[in-house]
Amino acid sequence: MSRRLLIAGNWKMNKGPVEAEDLARALKAALSDENAVDLMVAPPSISVVGVVSRLRHTGILVAGQDLHTEASGAFTGAISGKMLREAGCTHVLAGHSERRKVFGDSNEVVGSKVQTALAAGLIPILCLGETLEERDAGQVDSVIHGQLQAGLAGLQADQVATVILAYEPVWAIGTGRTASPEQAQEVHASIRSWLDQHHPSYVAQQVRILYGGSVKPGNASELLGQPDIDGALVGGASLDADSFTAIAKATQL
């Protein structure tokens, strides 16, 4: 099965409403006619509505960066899946390493967020990744497979098939270090093998697995050329329209 590449930009805690709309306007000018890959950006929640408005009719999708496990309630400062959906988001990140490390989201909490996202009509992007210590200890597969098990717990096969996965080695996020194409491909293949072992075969063939971790214009083409890498979750390079555009067009070189 041919999987269409997806290039997604995670803006993290950058770009308030004014700057976010400026960046969205620049992306619209550069990428509105791009049809070789799917495109997505994840602005901070305060900027979502403006970005959605600027990108309407461009084909560039908008995702939330996180959501609460509950649909509504007394959770000051939290954002629900329903709110994101109403604001115009189609997707939402769950389990980004910064949410796990900085905010303490456990594997089980991440699994709850995946279920909540699906219930709200959003497509979850489930993030997975090991620390440098875990890699050096030979624990990559056990860590990633544990995150998969908890993150997809309770879902039917058809639901799993709609989830997007993003492998982000924690040691390569924001550090300037990047997993080699061979290292990234090895983990992506392990993820797809796990899916094949735990779900009907069509699930493993359909699920898109993105690579994230210091993706830049200079390394995007080789990473995206690997057979089990179905796109990129771009961090810092997505904050500049020219660099994000270059990554989006990397497969055409």
C-alpha positions as CSV (number, residue, x, y, z in Angstrom):
1,M,0.0,0.0,0.0
2,S,1.3,3.4,-0.9
3,R,1.3,5.8,2.0
4,R,1.2,9.6,1.2
5,L,3.9,11.6,2.9
6,L,2.9,14.0,5.6
7,I,5.0,17.0,6.6
8,A,3.9,18.5,9.9
9,G,5.3,21.5,11.8
10,N,5.1,21.7,15.6
11,W,5.5,25.3,16.5
12,K,5.6,24.5,20.2
13,M,5.4,27.6,22.5
14,N,6.3,30.0,19.7
15,K,4.3,32.4,17.5
16,G,1.5,34.3,19.2
17,P,-1.6,35.3,17.2
18,V,0.1,38.1,15.2
19,E,3.3,36.2,14.3
20,A,1.4,33.0,13.7
21,E,-0.8,34.6,11.1
22,D,2.2,36.1,9.4
23,L,3.8,32.7,9.2
24,A,0.5,31.1,8.0
25,R,0.3,33.8,5.3
26,A,3.8,33.0,4.1
27,L,3.1,29.3,4.1
28,K,-0.1,29.9,2.1
29,A,1.9,31.9,-0.5
30,A,4.6,29.2,-0.8
31,L,2.7,26.0,-0.4
32,S,-1.0,26.5,-1.4
33,D,-0.4,24.7,-4.7
34,E,1.7,21.9,-3.2
35,N,0.0,18.6,-3.9
36,A,2.8,16.0,-3.8
37,V,2.6,15.7,0.0
38,D,0.1,16.4,2.8
39,L,0.9,19.4,5.0
40,M,0.0,20.4,8.5
41,V,1.0,22.9,11.2
42,A,0.5,22.8,15.0
43,P,0.4,26.3,16.4
44,P,-0.1,27.1,20.1
45,S,-3.7,27.0,21.1
46,I,-4.1,30.8,21.4
47,S,-3.1,31.1,17.7
48,V,-5.1,28.2,16.3
49,V,-8.2,30.2,15.2
50,G,-6.2,32.8,13.3
51,V,-4.0,30.2,11.6
52,V,-7.1,28.1,10.6
53,S,-8.6,31.3,9.1
54,R,-5.4,32.1,7.1
55,L,-5.0,28.6,5.8
56,R,-8.6,28.0,4.8
57,H,-8.9,26.5,1.3
58,T,-5.1,25.9,1.0
59,G,-5.1,22.2,1.9
60,I,-2.7,22.8,4.8
61,L,-4.2,21.2,7.9
62,V,-4.0,22.5,11.5
63,A,-3.4,20.4,14.6
64,G,-3.5,21.1,18.3
65,Q,-0.4,20.5,20.3
66,D,-2.1,18.8,23.2
67,L,-5.5,18.2,24.8
68,H,-7.0,17.2,28.1
69,T,-8.2,13.7,28.8
70,E,-11.7,15.0,29.7
71,A,-14.1,16.5,27.3
72,S,-15.0,19.4,29.6
73,G,-15.0,20.4,33.2
74,A,-13.2,22.4,35.9
75,F,-9.7,22.2,34.4
76,T,-8.4,25.8,34.4
77,G,-6.0,26.4,31.5
78,A,-6.7,23.1,29.7
79,I,-7.9,22.6,26.2
80,S,-10.4,20.0,25.2
81,G,-10.6,18.0,22.0
82,K,-14.1,19.5,21.3
83,M,-12.6,23.0,21.6
84,L,-9.8,22.2,19.1
85,R,-12.3,20.7,16.7
86,E,-14.6,23.7,17.0
87,A,-11.6,26.0,16.3
88,G,-10.9,24.1,13.1
89,C,-8.3,21.5,14.0
90,T,-8.4,18.2,12.3
91,H,-5.5,16.5,14.3
92,V,-3.9,16.8,17.7
93,L,-0.5,15.7,19.1
94,A,-0.5,13.2,22.0
95,G,2.5,12.2,24.0
96,H,5.2,14.5,22.6
97,S,8.4,13.9,24.6
98,E,8.1,17.4,26.1
99,R,4.7,16.6,27.4
100,R,6.0,13.3,28.9
101,K,9.1,14.8,30.4
102,V,8.2,18.3,31.4
103,F,4.5,17.8,32.2
104,G,4.7,14.2,33.4
105,D,2.3,12.6,30.9
106,S,2.5,8.9,31.6
107,N,2.0,6.2,28.9
108,E,-1.5,5.7,30.4
109,V,-2.4,9.4,30.3
110,V,-1.2,9.5,26.7
111,G,-3.4,6.6,25.8
112,S,-6.4,8.4,27.4
113,K,-5.6,11.4,25.3
114,V,-5.6,9.3,22.1
115,Q,-9.0,8.0,23.0
116,T,-10.4,11.4,23.9
117,A,-9.1,12.8,20.6
118,L,-10.8,10.1,18.6
119,A,-14.1,10.7,20.5
120,A,-13.9,14.4,19.6
121,G,-13.4,13.7,15.9
122,L,-9.7,14.5,15.8
123,I,-7.0,12.3,14.4
124,P,-4.3,11.7,17.0
125,I,-0.6,11.9,16.2
126,L,0.9,9.6,18.8
127,C,4.5,10.5,19.6
128,L,7.0,7.9,20.6
129,G,10.7,8.1,21.5
130,E,13.5,6.9,23.7
131,T,16.1,8.8,25.7
132,L,19.8,8.6,25.0
133,E,20.2,6.5,28.2
134,E,17.6,4.1,27.0
135,R,19.2,3.8,23.6
136,D,22.6,3.2,25.1
137,A,21.1,0.5,27.4
138,G,19.6,-1.4,24.4
139,Q,16.1,-0.6,25.4
140,V,14.8,1.1,22.3
141,D,12.3,-1.6,21.2
142,S,11.0,-2.2,24.7
143,V,10.5,1.5,25.4
144,I,8.8,2.2,22.0
145,H,6.7,-0.9,22.1
146,G,5.5,0.0,25.7
147,Q,4.5,3.4,24.5
148,L,2.6,1.8,21.6
149,Q,0.9,-0.7,23.8
150,A,-0.4,2.0,26.2
151,G,-1.0,4.7,23.6
152,L,-3.2,2.4,21.4
153,A,-4.9,0.5,24.3
154,G,-8.6,-0.1,24.0
155,L,-8.8,0.9,20.3
156,Q,-10.3,-1.2,17.6
157,A,-8.2,-2.1,14.5
158,D,-10.1,0.4,12.3
159,Q,-9.3,3.2,14.9
160,V,-5.7,2.3,15.1
161,A,-5.5,2.4,11.3
162,T,-6.4,6.1,11.4
163,V,-3.8,7.1,14.0
164,I,-0.6,8.8,12.9
165,L,2.6,7.8,14.7
166,A,5.6,10.0,15.1
167,Y,8.9,8.5,16.2
168,E,11.0,11.2,17.9
169,P,14.2,10.0,19.6
170,V,14.3,12.3,22.6
171,W,18.1,12.7,22.2
172,A,17.6,14.3,18.8
173,I,14.9,16.8,19.6
174,G,16.2,20.4,19.6
175,T,19.8,19.2,20.0
176,G,21.0,19.5,16.4
177,R,21.6,15.7,16.5
178,T,19.7,13.6,14.1
179,A,19.2,9.9,14.0
180,S,20.9,8.6,10.8
181,P,18.5,7.5,8.1
182,E,19.5,3.9,8.9
183,Q,18.8,4.4,12.6
184,A,15.5,6.0,12.0
185,Q,14.4,3.4,9.4
186,E,15.3,0.6,11.9
187,V,13.0,1.9,14.5
188,H,10.2,2.7,12.0
189,A,10.4,-0.8,10.8
190,S,10.2,-2.1,14.3
191,I,7.1,0.0,14.9
192,R,5.5,-1.3,11.8
193,S,6.4,-4.9,12.8
194,W,4.8,-4.4,16.2
195,L,1.6,-3.1,14.5
196,D,1.6,-6.2,12.2
197,Q,1.9,-8.5,15.2
198,H,-0.9,-7.0,17.2
199,H,-3.4,-5.9,14.5
200,P,-4.7,-7.1,11.2
201,S,-2.1,-6.7,8.4
202,Y,-3.8,-3.8,6.8
203,V,-3.3,-1.7,9.9
204,A,0.5,-1.8,9.6
205,Q,0.4,-1.1,5.9
206,Q,-2.0,1.9,6.3
207,V,-0.6,3.7,9.4
208,R,1.8,6.6,8.6
209,I,4.9,6.9,10.8
210,L,6.6,10.3,10.8
211,Y,10.1,10.9,11.9
212,G,10.9,13.9,14.2
213,G,14.1,15.1,15.6
214,S,16.1,18.0,14.2
215,V,14.7,17.6,10.7
216,K,16.1,20.2,8.4
217,P,16.2,21.0,4.7
218,G,19.7,19.4,4.5
219,N,18.7,16.0,5.9
220,A,15.0,15.8,4.9
221,S,15.4,14.1,1.5
222,E,17.5,11.2,2.8
223,L,15.3,10.6,5.8
224,L,12.1,10.7,3.7
225,G,13.6,8.3,1.2
226,Q,13.5,5.5,3.7
227,P,10.8,2.8,3.1
228,D,9.1,3.0,6.4
229,I,9.4,6.8,7.0
230,D,6.1,8.4,5.9
231,G,6.9,12.0,6.6
232,A,8.3,14.4,9.2
233,L,7.3,16.1,12.4
234,V,9.4,19.3,12.2
235,G,10.2,21.4,15.2
236,G,12.5,24.5,14.9
237,A,12.7,24.4,11.1
238,S,8.9,24.8,10.9
239,L,9.1,28.3,12.4
240,D,10.6,29.7,9.2
241,A,8.5,29.5,6.0
242,D,11.5,29.0,3.7
243,S,12.9,26.1,5.7
244,F,9.6,24.4,6.1
245,T,8.8,24.8,2.4
246,A,12.2,23.3,1.5
247,I,11.5,20.3,3.7
248,A,8.0,19.9,2.1
249,K,9.6,19.9,-1.3
250,A,12.6,17.7,-0.4
251,T,11.1,14.6,-2.0
252,Q,10.9,16.3,-5.3
253,L,14.6,16.9,-5.6
